[in-house]
Amino acid sequence: MRWLREPLIWLVLLFGALLYGLPYSEPLFRWLFPDLANPLWHQQSFASLTLAHLALVVVSELVAVAIGLGLGLAVSRPGGREFRPLVETIAAVGQTFPPVAVLAVAVPVMGFGALPALIALALYGLLPVLQGTLAGLAVVPVEVKQVASGVGMGSWRRLWQVELPLAAPVILAGVRTSTVINIGTATLASTVGVNSLGTPVIIGLSAFNTAYVLQGALLVALMAIVIDRAFGLWLRRLNYHAE
């Protein structure tokens, strides 16, 4: 029964209970917000909004990981090291540029929908992945790389079989940070017509309906905690096997 002591199990159960129970919680929210005519979100199901939100985060994070990991590997090789400051600067700009501003620029060109939202989220999640990749590759001991080269490994074989496995925990920590950030940031996708858990939040803000905001925000916050805890468990297992 050791698995019952794992907080992730209880967090997932709590998230499922909240997702199931919210559609039946109108008496609670009517009591909490007696001045609101419609205190419970009914336009779409919370389950469909959750799936749409997860899909948005997963796709944008896959793009961020592919680009961040690829750039990190490229500029850590001897032939690409001179481009490292440029790549880090561009990634930092993408992180500091507000997602709302990216959406404002992208929408007139691409129109409303998922594409501008995915671009904004991928740019926003790029820097932690890149930094995690560079930091992970940097902590691989020089002696280990020398031994790998000494037994006849080429540079690419050494990268895939030695460096990346040793750097994996640090790289995964960067992906963890990026994913958790994007779970919260994905709520802004609803400003460009994409269904997500941000939909009740954005509509609630525009209609001065605090109950809608609270319902969407609770699910987003708990989703972020669940995903963060899942990454933490994965990292512990990686570190355990590394030892």
Buried (B, 14 or more C-beta within 10 A) or exposed (E): EEEEEEEBEEBBEBBEEBBEEBEEBBEBBBEEBEEBEBBBBEEEEBEEBBBBBBBBBEBBBEBBBEBBBEBBBBBBEEEBEEEBEEBBEBBBEBBEBEBEEBBBBBBEEBEBEBBBBBBBBBBBBBBBBBBBBBBBBEEBEEEEBEEBBEEEBEEEEBBEEBBBEBBBBBBBBBBBBBBBBBBBBBBBBBBBBBBBBBBBBBBBBEEEBBBBBBBBBBBBEBBBBBBBBBBBEBBEEBEEEEE
